[in-house]
């Protein structure tokens, strides 16, 4: 089974599992021949919207029948509908501890608790509800909760947790434009500038002017960082290509003199003395008071090109 298939089918199965439990409760409440047990009374009360009374009956059933899956799932379902994350987890965790038979139902109930928490403006509770779901595999997290959870971890600067969630968001249909930029930033934060470049470019293809400036600065930083790695790894042509794009962007300004100097060195090695001299002159122009650390080196290169001496 491929990752794409897991990401599509598992949340659907979780939702169907929750619908199955809801249908069971509705059927139970509608069946007049049901024995008058705490469990059946709880089902009828929950179907009537009397959640607190239903919970009281389910707790009575818990005392009478023990910690059976039927009772624990009902309590988890009731508390999830109320958005009580702690209580939902209290009754569903024991089922996770004994096997995976009820994983889809558990994932569905915890996801519902997370939605309620999200809608109430409690991202901490949302994330706590989804932690066991995420532990089952990222494909179990419903698509509508992927981006809120990714952004929660982003706010905490927990980039290693945020990044896989962003990638899952981008696998969906028509992901938000902002998620593309946030994915690029997540890669950048975990030291993956080489991967980030493609996402920055994807975002910048049609970004409006208001949002381009900061993204261009970050994109330029990654271009420079990757160019440095390319040079160190013996790929000067690749490095020069990235420096071309960075210099064309004109940002970050504090790295432009280094970018010109590095490109000048590459051009000089390739025998493009005219292009190299232009880059070394640009270093001087970017340091008009002639105080930058690269000034002396650029002046030496210019003398070497023009007069053959250092």
Secondary structure, DSSP 4 states (H G I P E B T S, - for coil): --HHHHHHHHHHHHHHHHHHHHHHHHHHHH-TTS---HHHHHHHHHHTT-HHHHHHHHHHHHHHH-S-HHHHHHHHHHHHHHT-HHHHHHHHHHHHHT-STTHHHHHHHHHHHHHHHHHTT-HHHHHHHHHHHHHH-GGGS-HHHHHHHHHHHHHTT-HHHHHHHHHHHHTSTT--HHHHHHHHHHHHHTT-HHHHHHHHHHHHTS--HHHHHHHHHHHHHHHHHHHHHHHHTT-HHHHHHHHHHHHHHT-SGGGHHHHHHHHHHHHHHTT-HHHHHHHHHHHHHT-TTS-STTHHHHHHHHHHHHHS--
